[in-house]
Amino acid sequence: MARYQVILAYDGSGFQGSQRQSQIRTVQGELEISLQRLGWSDKSVLMAGRTDTGTNATGQVAAFDLDWAYGDEKLLKALNSGLPPDIAIQSLCVASPDFHPRFDATSRRYLYRLFCEPIRNPLREKLAWRVWPVVDENVLHRTAGLFLGTHDFAAFGSPTTLKGTTIRTVTKTGWKKKPDGEWQFEVQADAFLYRMARRLVFVQVAAAQGICSGEEVQNALSRQSKLPSGLAPAHGLTLVEVTYGSH
């Protein structure tokens, strides 16, 4: 019996989130179905964290215990052959017996994609949020910098546990504009509140469209001002990476 660590990629549009739920299609549920075909009989796969309905991933991490005698490469192929087309294991390795993808994580990194166009673009909108009117790129850059460091992000998400803290440390944040006009927002933190990444994007876009000010965004980090309600759509968000220390 060994504990395996896998990195998952998936198109979130066909899943009701990553966490297993009864009679609802989820990422965890599909992975467990594939494992059961190989003789796995535990109660639950361990996941690095939840992703919302519609959110994508290229670096979601999961772990499970399995008695397998045919090598890592064959296990990877066997699991992927049992998974549907919108989810795939990118890599697999043996981990330490006590490895936990959620509690051992030191940071998580997300990428959000958006573009500015006045008319719907159905194909492009499968993986990016169409925004109109245009955003002020100077405001985007200035606002992103406000989130760096340790802050109370209560205005940007909900605690992950009952009575949990809303304090988080953001270590990387910033916008890049691609040649095709797509904006990409990258944010890395020690952990995220529920829907925090989507909320951060929504508020920055609101500021960049003149709906609220950068000062109001900054004050919200100390609960001194209220911000427009709303979330950026889930389909523009991708969980890119979960990092670990000694594992």
C-alpha positions as CSV (number, residue, x, y, z in Angstrom):
1,M,0.0,0.0,0.0
2,A,1.4,3.4,-1.0
3,R,0.1,7.0,-0.9
4,Y,0.1,8.6,-4.4
5,Q,0.1,12.3,-5.2
6,V,-1.4,13.3,-8.6
7,I,-1.7,16.6,-10.4
8,L,-5.1,17.0,-12.2
9,A,-6.1,19.2,-15.1
10,Y,-9.8,19.7,-15.9
11,D,-12.3,21.8,-17.8
12,G,-14.6,23.0,-15.1
13,S,-17.6,23.7,-17.3
14,G,-18.9,20.2,-16.9
15,F,-18.4,19.8,-13.2
16,Q,-20.4,21.1,-10.2
17,G,-17.1,22.0,-8.5
18,S,-14.3,19.8,-7.4
19,Q,-15.6,18.4,-4.1
20,R,-17.6,15.3,-4.1
21,Q,-21.4,15.7,-3.7
22,S,-24.1,13.1,-3.8
23,Q,-25.6,12.5,-7.2
24,I,-23.8,15.5,-8.7
25,R,-20.9,15.3,-11.2
26,T,-17.7,16.6,-9.6
27,V,-13.9,16.2,-10.2
28,Q,-13.4,14.2,-7.0
29,G,-16.3,11.9,-7.8
30,E,-14.9,11.1,-11.3
31,L,-11.4,10.4,-9.9
32,E,-12.9,8.1,-7.2
33,I,-14.9,6.2,-9.9
34,S,-11.7,5.6,-11.9
35,L,-9.8,4.5,-8.8
36,Q,-12.6,2.1,-7.8
37,R,-12.1,0.3,-11.1
38,L,-8.6,-0.5,-9.9
39,G,-9.7,-1.9,-6.6
40,W,-9.5,1.3,-4.5
41,S,-11.9,1.0,-1.5
42,D,-11.2,4.0,0.7
43,K,-13.9,6.4,1.7
44,S,-12.5,9.6,0.1
45,V,-9.7,11.0,-2.0
46,L,-7.8,13.9,-0.4
47,M,-7.9,17.2,-2.4
48,A,-5.8,20.3,-2.1
49,G,-8.9,22.4,-2.0
50,R,-12.2,23.2,-3.5
51,T,-12.8,24.9,-6.9
52,D,-16.2,26.4,-7.7
53,T,-18.6,25.1,-10.3
54,G,-17.2,26.1,-13.7
55,T,-13.6,26.8,-12.4
56,N,-10.8,25.1,-14.4
57,A,-7.5,23.7,-13.2
58,T,-4.1,22.7,-14.6
59,G,-2.5,22.1,-11.2
60,Q,-5.1,20.7,-8.8
61,V,-3.5,18.2,-6.4
62,A,-5.1,15.0,-5.0
63,A,-3.8,12.1,-2.9
64,F,-5.0,8.5,-2.3
65,D,-3.8,5.2,-0.9
66,L,-3.7,2.3,-3.2
67,D,-2.2,-1.2,-3.4
68,W,-0.7,-1.3,-6.9
69,A,2.2,-3.5,-8.0
70,Y,2.7,-2.5,-11.7
71,G,4.6,0.8,-11.5
72,D,3.7,4.5,-11.6
73,E,3.5,4.8,-15.4
74,K,1.0,2.0,-15.7
75,L,-1.0,3.4,-12.9
76,L,-1.1,6.8,-14.6
77,K,-2.3,5.3,-17.8
78,A,-4.9,3.1,-16.1
79,L,-6.4,6.0,-14.2
80,N,-6.5,8.2,-17.2
81,S,-8.2,5.5,-19.3
82,G,-11.0,5.5,-16.8
83,L,-11.5,9.2,-16.6
84,P,-13.8,11.2,-18.9
85,P,-12.3,13.6,-21.6
86,D,-12.7,16.7,-19.5
87,I,-10.3,15.6,-16.8
88,A,-6.8,14.1,-16.9
89,I,-4.0,13.3,-14.5
90,Q,-0.9,15.2,-15.6
91,S,1.6,13.5,-13.3
92,L,1.7,10.9,-10.6
93,C,4.3,10.0,-7.9
94,V,4.6,8.2,-4.6
95,A,4.3,10.6,-1.6
96,S,5.1,10.2,2.0
97,P,2.5,8.2,3.9
98,D,1.3,11.3,5.9
99,F,1.2,13.6,2.9
100,H,-2.0,15.7,2.8
101,P,-2.5,17.9,-0.3
102,R,-4.5,20.5,1.6
103,F,-2.8,20.8,4.9
104,D,0.7,20.5,3.6
105,A,0.3,23.1,1.0
106,T,2.4,26.3,1.4
107,S,0.8,28.3,-1.4
108,R,-1.7,28.3,-4.2
109,R,-1.6,30.2,-7.5
110,Y,-4.5,31.1,-9.7
111,L,-4.8,32.7,-13.2
112,Y,-7.8,34.7,-14.4
113,R,-8.4,35.6,-18.0
114,L,-10.6,38.4,-19.4
115,F,-10.9,40.5,-22.6
116,C,-12.7,43.7,-23.5
117,E,-15.1,43.6,-26.4
118,P,-18.6,45.1,-26.9
119,I,-20.0,42.1,-28.7
120,R,-20.3,38.5,-27.5
121,N,-17.5,36.2,-28.7
122,P,-18.8,32.6,-27.9
123,L,-15.7,30.7,-28.5
124,R,-13.4,33.1,-26.7
125,E,-15.8,33.3,-23.8
126,K,-15.4,29.6,-23.0
127,L,-12.2,30.4,-21.0
128,A,-12.3,34.1,-20.4
129,W,-14.6,36.8,-19.1
130,R,-15.8,39.3,-21.7
131,V,-15.8,42.8,-20.1
132,W,-17.3,46.0,-21.4
133,P,-16.7,49.0,-21.2
134,V,-12.9,48.8,-21.4
135,V,-10.8,48.7,-18.3
136,D,-8.2,51.3,-17.4
137,E,-4.9,49.4,-17.4
138,N,-3.2,51.8,-15.1
139,V,-5.9,51.3,-12.5
140,L,-5.6,47.5,-12.9
141,H,-1.9,47.6,-12.1
142,R,-2.3,50.0,-9.2
143,T,-5.1,48.1,-7.6
144,A,-3.4,44.7,-7.9
145,G,-0.5,46.0,-5.8
146,L,-2.8,46.8,-2.9
147,F,-3.4,43.1,-2.1
148,L,0.3,42.2,-1.6
149,G,1.1,41.3,2.0
150,T,-0.9,40.1,4.9
151,H,-4.4,41.6,5.1
152,D,-7.9,40.8,6.4
153,F,-9.7,39.8,3.2
154,A,-13.2,39.5,4.8
155,A,-14.5,41.8,2.0
156,F,-13.2,39.4,-0.6
157,G,-14.4,36.0,0.5
158,S,-15.8,33.7,3.2
159,P,-13.8,31.7,5.7
160,T,-13.1,28.1,4.8
161,T,-14.1,26.8,8.2
162,L,-16.7,27.8,10.8
163,K,-15.3,30.8,12.7
164,G,-12.2,30.6,10.5
165,T,-9.9,33.5,10.0
166,T,-10.1,35.8,7.0
167,I,-6.5,36.8,7.3
168,R,-4.4,35.8,4.2
169,T,-1.0,36.5,2.9
170,V,-0.7,37.3,-0.8
171,T,2.8,36.9,-2.2
172,K,2.3,37.6,-5.9
173,T,-0.3,39.6,-7.8
174,G,-0.3,41.3,-11.1
175,W,-1.8,41.8,-14.6
176,K,-0.3,41.1,-18.0
177,K,-1.8,42.0,-21.4
178,K,-1.3,39.5,-24.2
179,P,-0.8,40.4,-27.8
180,D,-4.3,39.4,-28.6
181,G,-5.7,41.8,-26.1
182,E,-6.4,39.3,-23.4
183,W,-5.7,40.4,-19.8
184,Q,-4.3,37.8,-17.4
185,F,-4.4,38.2,-13.6
186,E,-2.1,36.1,-11.6
187,V,-2.4,35.8,-7.8
188,Q,-0.6,33.6,-5.3
189,A,-1.3,33.3,-1.6
190,D,-0.7,31.0,1.4
191,A,-4.4,30.1,1.1
192,F,-7.6,31.6,-0.3
193,L,-11.0,32.3,1.2
194,Y,-14.0,30.8,-0.6
195,R,-14.4,32.7,-3.9
196,M,-11.6,35.1,-3.0
197,A,-9.8,34.9,-6.4
198,R,-13.0,35.7,-8.3
199,R,-13.9,38.5,-5.9
200,L,-10.5,40.1,-6.3
201,V,-10.9,40.1,-10.1
202,F,-14.4,41.6,-9.9
203,V,-13.4,44.4,-7.6
204,Q,-10.4,45.3,-9.7
205,V,-12.5,45.4,-12.9
206,A,-15.0,47.6,-11.1
207,A,-12.2,50.0,-10.1
208,A,-10.8,50.0,-13.6
209,Q,-14.2,50.9,-15.0
210,G,-14.7,53.7,-12.6
211,I,-17.4,52.0,-10.5
212,C,-15.4,52.3,-7.3
213,S,-12.0,53.9,-6.4
214,G,-8.7,52.5,-5.6
215,E,-8.9,54.2,-2.2
216,E,-12.2,52.3,-1.5
217,V,-10.5,49.0,-2.4
218,Q,-7.6,49.8,-0.1
219,N,-10.0,50.8,2.7
220,A,-12.0,47.6,2.3
221,L,-8.9,45.7,3.4
222,S,-9.4,47.3,6.9
223,R,-13.2,47.1,6.7
224,Q,-13.5,50.8,6.4
225,S,-15.5,50.9,3.2
226,K,-18.0,48.8,1.2
227,L,-17.4,47.6,-2.3
228,P,-19.7,46.7,-5.2
229,S,-21.1,43.2,-4.7
230,G,-20.4,40.5,-7.3
231,L,-18.0,37.9,-8.5
232,A,-16.1,37.4,-11.8
233,P,-17.5,34.4,-13.7
234,A,-16.0,31.1,-12.7
235,H,-15.1,30.0,-16.3
236,G,-12.3,32.6,-16.5
237,L,-10.5,31.2,-13.5
238,T,-7.9,28.4,-13.4
239,L,-6.1,26.8,-10.5
240,V,-2.5,26.7,-11.9
241,E,-0.4,25.4,-9.0
242,V,-0.3,24.2,-5.5
243,T,3.1,24.3,-3.9
244,Y,4.6,22.3,-1.0
245,G,7.7,22.4,1.2
246,S,9.3,19.2,2.1
247,H,7.0,16.9,0.1
